[in-house]
């Protein structure tokens, strides 16, 4: 994975405001590394129904896809970060948006990052360049089907799209990534169309 994300970092470093479609959230390591190669020190705006804040010590499943936000801020597993050439950002430079499906052992509450709803985000954006990452499961499953880990009770597609338009209007977004739906699950075509609404909202 480190070798793969090192290649991704090379492409991101050469791109102006890159957009990355990813299979899972761990790919954000490559995006961060690429931005840092360009001399940027971005804030991570992380839309996700889940915290992605586990370490090997806290995980109940051993699923590495539940760890990338922790990795980005220097917690837990760091071998992929090192291999990709990424340097951890400060926890105060990360904002978790609508993380509602958190494990009891997940140490999100002990972190120094902001945790906000989609509606609260506009008043919680730190200064500096913005790297916006969206795991599509942040959207309520009624609007975003075909995700591996659906989490009811989330914001509508229109609310998330509106939040992304707000971020885009700041002129500070330097990269955008999207962890996508599962094309093998029912209603995948509707999920793909919904994801395109999100991408076009911040374009």
C-alpha positions as CSV (number, residue, x, y, z in Angstrom):
1,X,0.0,0.0,0.0
2,X,2.9,2.3,0.7
3,X,4.3,1.8,-2.7
4,X,0.9,2.4,-4.3
5,X,0.3,5.6,-2.4
6,X,3.8,6.8,-3.2
7,X,2.8,6.6,-6.9
8,X,-0.5,8.4,-6.1
9,X,1.5,11.1,-4.3
10,X,3.6,11.7,-7.4
11,X,0.5,12.3,-9.5
12,X,-1.1,14.5,-6.9
13,X,2.1,16.6,-6.7
14,X,2.0,17.2,-10.4
15,X,-1.7,18.2,-10.5
16,X,-3.4,21.5,-9.9
17,X,-6.2,20.9,-7.5
18,X,-6.4,17.1,-8.0
19,X,-9.6,15.1,-7.7
20,X,-9.0,11.5,-6.6
21,X,-11.6,8.6,-6.8
22,X,-10.5,6.0,-4.3
23,X,-11.6,2.5,-3.3
24,X,-11.2,3.3,0.4
25,X,-10.1,6.1,2.7
26,X,-6.5,4.9,3.2
27,X,-5.7,6.4,-0.2
28,X,-5.9,9.8,1.5
29,X,-2.3,9.1,2.7
30,X,-1.1,9.4,-0.9
31,X,-3.1,12.6,-1.5
32,X,-1.6,14.2,1.7
33,X,1.9,13.1,0.7
34,X,1.5,14.7,-2.8
35,X,0.2,17.9,-1.4
36,X,3.1,18.1,1.0
37,X,5.5,17.5,-1.9
38,X,4.1,20.7,-3.3
39,X,4.9,22.5,-0.1
40,X,1.3,22.6,1.2
41,X,0.3,22.0,4.8
42,X,-3.4,21.4,4.4
43,X,-6.3,21.1,6.9
44,X,-8.1,17.8,6.4
45,X,-11.9,18.2,6.1
46,X,-13.1,14.6,6.5
47,X,-16.7,13.7,5.7
48,X,-17.4,10.2,7.0
49,X,-20.1,8.4,8.9
50,X,-17.3,6.6,10.7
51,X,-14.4,7.9,12.7
52,X,-11.6,6.0,10.9
53,X,-9.6,6.8,14.1
54,X,-8.6,3.4,15.3
55,X,-5.1,2.1,16.0
56,X,-4.0,-1.5,16.4
57,X,-4.5,-1.1,20.1
58,X,-8.2,0.0,19.8
59,X,-9.5,-1.8,16.8
60,X,-12.0,-4.6,17.3
61,X,-11.8,-5.9,13.8
62,X,-8.2,-5.3,12.6
63,X,-9.6,-3.5,9.6
64,X,-7.0,-1.0,8.3
65,X,-9.8,1.0,6.6
66,X,-10.9,2.0,10.1
67,X,-7.5,3.7,10.7
68,X,-6.6,6.3,8.1
69,X,-7.7,9.5,9.9
70,X,-5.7,8.4,12.9
71,X,-2.7,7.7,10.6
72,X,-2.9,11.2,9.1
73,X,-2.6,12.8,12.5
74,X,0.3,10.6,13.6
75,X,-1.6,8.0,15.7
76,X,-1.1,4.3,15.5
77,X,0.0,2.6,12.3
78,X,2.6,4.8,10.5
79,X,4.4,2.4,8.2
80,X,2.2,3.3,5.2
81,X,2.7,7.0,6.0
82,X,6.4,6.6,6.0
83,X,6.5,4.5,2.8
84,X,4.3,7.1,1.0
85,X,6.5,9.9,2.2
86,X,3.7,11.6,4.2
87,X,4.2,13.7,7.4
88,X,1.5,13.6,10.0
89,X,-0.6,16.8,10.4
90,X,-1.7,18.3,13.7
91,X,-4.9,16.9,15.2
92,X,-6.1,20.5,15.3
93,X,-5.7,20.5,11.5
94,X,-8.4,17.9,11.0
95,X,-12.2,18.2,11.1
96,X,-14.4,15.2,11.2
97,X,-17.8,15.9,9.6
98,X,-20.8,13.9,10.7
99,X,-18.9,11.0,12.2
100,X,-21.9,9.4,13.9
101,X,-21.1,5.6,13.8
102,X,-18.2,5.4,16.2
103,X,-17.0,2.4,18.1
104,X,-16.9,2.5,21.9
105,X,-13.1,1.8,21.8
106,X,-12.4,4.5,19.1
107,X,-10.5,7.3,20.8
108,X,-12.1,10.1,18.8
109,X,-13.3,11.8,21.9
110,X,-9.8,12.0,23.2
111,X,-8.5,13.8,20.2
112,X,-8.0,17.5,19.6
113,X,-9.7,17.6,16.2
114,X,-13.0,19.3,15.7
115,X,-16.1,17.1,15.3
116,X,-19.0,18.8,13.7
117,X,-22.2,18.1,11.8
118,X,-22.6,19.1,8.2
119,X,-24.7,22.1,9.3
120,X,-22.0,23.3,11.7
121,X,-19.1,23.0,9.3
122,X,-19.3,26.6,7.9
123,X,-18.5,28.0,11.4
124,X,-15.7,25.5,12.1
125,X,-13.3,25.7,9.1
126,X,-9.7,26.4,10.2
127,X,-7.5,28.8,8.3
128,X,-5.3,27.6,5.5
129,X,-5.5,25.4,2.5
130,X,-8.2,22.7,2.6
131,X,-7.9,19.0,1.6
132,X,-11.5,17.8,1.4
133,X,-12.2,14.1,1.7
134,X,-15.6,12.5,1.4
135,X,-16.5,8.9,2.2
136,X,-19.9,8.6,0.4
137,X,-21.3,6.8,3.4
138,X,-21.5,10.1,5.2
139,X,-24.7,10.6,3.2
140,X,-27.8,8.9,4.5
141,X,-28.4,5.5,2.9
142,X,-31.7,6.6,1.6
143,X,-29.9,8.9,-0.8
144,X,-26.6,6.9,-1.1
145,X,-27.2,3.2,-1.4
146,X,-24.6,0.5,-2.3
147,X,-22.1,1.3,0.4
148,X,-20.3,-1.4,2.4
149,X,-21.0,0.1,5.9
150,X,-24.3,2.1,5.7
151,X,-25.1,4.3,8.7
152,X,-28.7,5.6,8.9
153,X,-29.4,9.0,10.4
154,X,-27.0,10.9,8.2
155,X,-27.5,14.2,6.2
156,X,-29.3,14.1,2.9
157,X,-27.4,14.3,-0.4
158,X,-28.5,17.8,-0.9
159,X,-27.2,18.9,2.4
160,X,-23.8,17.4,1.8
161,X,-23.7,18.8,-1.7
162,X,-24.5,22.3,-0.3
163,X,-21.7,22.0,2.3
164,X,-19.2,21.1,-0.5
165,X,-20.3,24.1,-2.5
166,X,-19.7,26.2,0.5
167,X,-16.2,24.8,0.8
168,X,-15.5,25.3,-2.9
169,X,-16.6,28.9,-2.6
170,X,-13.8,29.6,-0.2
171,X,-11.2,29.3,-2.9
172,X,-9.0,27.4,-0.5
173,X,-9.6,23.8,-1.6
174,X,-6.4,22.4,-2.9
175,X,-7.5,18.7,-3.3
176,X,-10.6,16.6,-3.2
177,X,-10.9,12.8,-2.8
178,X,-13.9,10.6,-2.7
179,X,-14.1,7.0,-1.3
180,X,-16.7,5.4,-3.5
181,X,-19.7,3.1,-3.4
182,X,-19.6,-0.6,-4.1
183,X,-20.6,-1.3,-7.7
184,X,-21.4,-4.9,-6.8
185,X,-24.2,-3.9,-4.4
186,X,-27.8,-3.3,-5.4
187,X,-28.7,0.3,-6.5
188,X,-25.0,1.0,-7.5
189,X,-26.1,3.1,-10.5
190,X,-28.1,5.4,-8.2
191,X,-25.1,5.6,-5.9
192,X,-22.8,6.5,-8.8
193,X,-25.2,9.3,-9.8
194,X,-25.3,10.6,-6.3
195,X,-21.5,10.6,-6.1
196,X,-21.3,12.7,-9.2
197,X,-23.6,15.2,-7.6
198,X,-21.0,15.5,-4.8
199,X,-18.1,15.8,-7.1
200,X,-19.8,18.5,-9.3
201,X,-20.7,20.4,-6.1
202,X,-17.1,21.2,-5.3
203,X,-15.7,21.3,-8.9
